[in-house]
Amino acid sequence: MSPSKYLVLILFAGNAIAAGDGFLIGAGVESDSEDGIRGSFIGGIGVSEDTWLSVGLSKSSVELPIRRDINTVYADVELDHFFDPVGVRIGVSYWGDSDVLDSNDWRASLYWRGEKVTLSGEYEFRDFDFTVPSLDLATSREFMFDADGLGASARFELSDNVSLTLGGKAYDYSVDFVPIENRDVLSLISVSRLSLINSLIDSRANLGLAIDSGLKRWELEFATWKGEVDKARTNSLTVRFLMPVGGKADIEFGLGYDDSDIYGDVTFLSLFLYFYGGN
């Protein structure tokens, strides 16, 4: 599940929290030109007027050149409490395929929300178990390590209908990775943005622009990240369009494009439905 889904969840959560007992349910599917596919579910409920509990579940499947499917599971729980004007978020998640790469993650963030600006700082601890395949698949190496991540983000309400979001995060790993130069080996673990190896990033930055037109919304996001294992750069551009399909439901269409030093050019499509409500 991509972080952008949680950004959407947080945006809806603001209205639901104001209702005190609001809720949000979302589900969708994402696919890329390398035959990767991911199904996702997100949900949240306003526990109180100032507290929001959210969950996320997803499963993706990527076919590697060796004709082996990598099935990745993601599960996340997050609690958000707003003290006005400061808020706190804490979360825990599991991510990965236990036969290749998985991690248990804990995170906490502190944010300040003003009338036109929201600022946030986050700390994340990731505990990894990584099985590195060999080229002939006869042997493999397994090792455990962890990473500390520090990030910051900002959201600016440029007008009643336009907002700008930017953010970044960098990780410090407990082990020093030797860059993998053999492209055949890299192809065993990375073929698209849904690949497991994309969880092992050195740093990531994103810039997003959202434009509202009545009840419809256009979003444009540019993201770039550098891999920790392969030391490769990936640049990504995504466009999303959100529109109502009823009194308490929205549909979102997404189209993305990746330019990666490792897996080349890949296009990405997504479709999500959101149902929400409250008194």
MODADA-V97384 format. One line per field, one symbol per residue. ss: DSSP state (H for helix, E for strand, - for the rest). A space follows every 50 residues. Layout:
# MODADA-V97384
ss=???
This chain:
# MODADA-V97384
ss=--HHHHHHHHHHHHHHHHH---EEEEEEEEEE----EEEEEEEEEEEE-- EEEEEEEEEEEEE-----EEEEEEEEEEEEEE---EEEEEEEEEEEE--- EEEEEEEEEEEEE---EEEEEEEEEEEEEEEEE------EEEEEEEEEEE EEEEEEE----EEEEEEEEEEEE---------HHHH---------HHHH- EEEEEEEEEEEEE--EEEEEEEEEEEE-----EEEEEEEEEEEEEE--EE EEEEEEEEEE---EEEEEEEEEEEEEE--
